[in-house]
């Protein structure tokens, strides 16, 4: 996709949704961190259903540590890999208290040192909590970037790096939210809704649907 088309791509997404954000529900940086960890291989909707009760019972790292693995597991057993995620949630809560006075660190290395936190999760926190113009590439963004020709890459890191180079600076702060939402609701995996797509004419996907 040529640079002019990339710019127009994001201009249209921005016009349609000037202030995009995550669909995960949270009331603090800690809760967002936990929600993103829980969202691996799960939908935001299923995570929100689980965390409403979890965050009411344990809104802070201290409370989460007190609740313990079994207690956390009881709240999140409706989502995939819940036992491993419960273990990571309690472990990261402990490390936040031990290393960061209970606060979510504004530091990629420190974030990725927490159990269950990889590059994508760290990028979500850095962008959404701390306002850093970084790109959290999930399955939706990976698919969309390759399908449209926006930023092709063989893996998520390659797509992330390509997007960081190609997305115009004025759109970078919100870009990953726009792309996630577009991939989730329009440029879907099995049957993209090309007829509803506001960037259809810019997209390089050959097998567009009606």
N, C-alpha and C positions, 0 to 999 in steps of 0.2 A: 504494500500500500504506500503510495507516494506521500510525502510530508504534508502537502496541502490537503489531501484526503484525510490524513490522521487528524489534522487540526479541525477540519469540519466534522469529523466523527465525534470528537469530544465536545465541540461547540453545541452540537445538537443534543447530546446527552445532558450537558449542563443546562441548556435551555429548558429541558423537560423536567429536570430535578436539580435545582440549584444547590440544595443542601442535603446531599445523601449521607446516610450513616448506616451502621450495622443494624441488622434486625434482631440481634441478640439483646435480651433485656438485662440491664445491670444498673446498679446505683453507686458504684465506686470502681476505681481502677482494679482493685482486687477481684471484684465480682466479674468484671469483663475478662480478666485473665483466666479465671476459672471457667467461665462460660466458653471461651475459645478453646481451652484444653478439652472440654467436654464435647465440643462440636466436631471433633475428628471423626469421620465416617458416620456422622449423624446430621440430621437437618436442624436448622436453627429453631424451627417450630417445636421439635421434640425436646431440644435442650431447654427452651423457655418453659415448657410444661414442667420439666424436672426441677429447674432452678428456682421457680417461684417458691416452692416449699423449702428447698435447700437453703436459699439465701434468707428466708424468713427465720429459719432455725439457726443458721450460722452465717451471719453477714460479714464477719471479719476473720482474719487468719487465726486469731486466738480461739474464736468460737468453732471454727472448722477443725482445729486441732483437738479441741475438747470433744467434738462430735465423734471423731475417730472414723476409721475406715468402714466399719460395719454400719455406722450411722449414716455416713455419706452414701454408701451403697444402697441403703434403703430408699433414699430419695431419688437416686438416679438409675435405678434398675430397669427403667423402661427404655434406656438408650444403650446402644451397642458398646461392648467392651467395658461395661460399667464397673467391674471389679478392679480392673487395671486403672481405670480413670479415677476411681475412689482412692486408690493407693497413691496415685500421683497428686491428687488434690490435697490430701493430708500432708504428703511429703513436701510439696511446694509451700504449703502454709507454714510448716515448721522452718524451712529454710528462709522464708521471708522474715520470720521473727528472729531467727538466729543471725542472719547476715545483713538485713536491711531494715531493722526496727519495725517490721510489719508493713513496710511500704513497698509498692511495686517499683522496682528500679527503672530509671530512665537510662538504660544502658543495654545494648544488644547482647553483649557477652554475658552479663549478669542474668538477663532474662533467659537466654538459651541454656544457662547452667541449671535452671529449675527443672524438676522432673515433669515430663510431659510437654515441655515447651520447645518447639523447634523453630525454624526460621520463619515460617508462615505466621505462627502464633505471635512471635516477637514482633513481626512487622505490623500485625493488627494492633497490638498494644502501642507500639511506637507511633503509629499513625493516629489512632482514634483517641488515645489518652494524651499523648504528648505533642500531637500536631506535626509529626515529622512526615515529609513527603516521600514515603517509602511505599513499596508495592507488595501486598500480600497475595501471592498467586495460589489460588485453590483450583479445584478441578474445573470449575466454571470458567475462570479466567484463562486457564491453560487451553481449554477447548476453544474458547472464543478467539483468543489471540492467534491460534493456528488456523482455525477455520476461516476467519475473515481476512487473513493476511496482515493483520495489524502488527503483530510481533511474533512471527513464527519461532519456535525453538523446540529442541528435542526433549527437554525436560523442564521442570518448573523453574529451576534456577536460570536456565538460558532464556526462558520467557520473561522472567523478572528483570534480568539485565537488559533485554531488548526493549521492554516497556520503559525502563528508566531512561534509556537513550532516546526513545521515540516520542513519548508523551510530552506535549508542550508544557513548559514550566508552569504556566498559569493554571493548568488543569491537574497537575501531578498530585496535589494534596487530596483530591477527592476521586482520583481516577480508579482506584481499586474498588471503591464502593459502586461507582457507576458500572464497572465491568462485571462485578459479581451479580448485581441486580439484573443487568441485561442478560447475562448468561443463565441466570436462574429462571427468569420469567419470559424471555423472548428467544434468545439463541440457545434453546434447550437441546439436550443431548440427542434424543432419538428423532424428534420431529421439530426442527426449529420453526418458529412462527414468522417466517420471512415476510408474509403479507402484512404483519403488524409492525415490522421493524422500521424504525425511523432512519436507520443508516444503511438500508438495503442497497441503495445505488452505489455506496462506497465499498461495500463488502465484496471480496474476491471469491467467495464460495460459489462453486459452479453449479451445485445441485440445489438451488434455491427452491423452496416450496411455494405454493401459490399464496 
